[in-house]
């Protein structure tokens, strides 16, 4: 369970950061607005960091 939680936190943070970068770099194509990419990236980064903080304090060695 703790391996799954750590993996989920890392994936969410990484994907959220990638969406934040994509929102700033890509030109507006008309399919997905850059503000939506940025907002979703912020949500994933924040959620991943909360899961990571929970993991750190729950499984402190």
C-alpha positions as CSV (number, residue, x, y, z in Angstrom):
1,X,0.0,0.0,0.0
2,X,2.7,2.5,0.8
3,X,4.5,1.7,-2.5
4,X,1.3,2.5,-4.3
5,X,0.8,5.7,-2.4
6,X,4.4,6.9,-3.1
7,X,4.1,6.0,-6.8
8,X,0.8,7.8,-7.1
9,X,2.2,10.9,-5.5
10,X,5.2,10.9,-7.8
11,X,3.1,10.3,-11.0
12,X,0.6,13.1,-10.0
13,X,3.3,15.6,-9.3
14,X,5.2,14.8,-12.5
15,X,2.2,14.9,-14.7
16,X,0.9,18.1,-13.0
17,X,4.3,19.8,-13.6
18,X,4.3,18.6,-17.2
19,X,0.8,20.0,-17.8
20,X,1.9,23.3,-16.3
21,X,4.8,23.5,-18.7
22,X,2.6,22.5,-21.6
23,X,0.1,25.2,-20.7
24,X,2.8,27.9,-21.0
25,X,4.7,26.5,-24.0
26,X,2.1,25.3,-26.5
27,X,0.3,27.8,-28.8
28,X,-3.4,27.9,-28.6
29,X,-4.6,25.2,-31.0
30,X,-8.3,25.7,-30.1
31,X,-8.9,22.2,-28.6
32,X,-7.8,22.7,-25.0
33,X,-7.5,26.2,-23.5
34,X,-4.1,26.8,-21.8
35,X,-5.8,28.0,-18.6
36,X,-7.5,24.6,-18.3
37,X,-4.1,22.9,-18.6
38,X,-2.6,25.2,-16.0
39,X,-5.5,24.7,-13.6
40,X,-5.5,20.9,-13.9
41,X,-1.7,20.9,-13.6
42,X,-1.9,22.9,-10.3
43,X,-4.6,20.5,-9.0
44,X,-2.5,17.5,-9.7
45,X,0.7,19.0,-8.3
46,X,-1.1,20.0,-5.1
47,X,-2.8,16.6,-4.7
48,X,0.4,14.8,-5.3
49,X,2.3,16.9,-2.8
50,X,-0.5,16.2,-0.2
51,X,-0.2,12.4,-0.8
52,X,3.6,12.7,-0.5
53,X,3.4,14.6,2.7
54,X,0.9,12.0,4.1
55,X,3.3,9.2,3.0
56,X,6.3,10.9,4.7
57,X,4.6,11.3,8.1
58,X,2.7,8.0,8.0
59,X,5.7,5.8,7.2
60,X,8.4,7.7,9.0
61,X,11.3,5.4,9.8
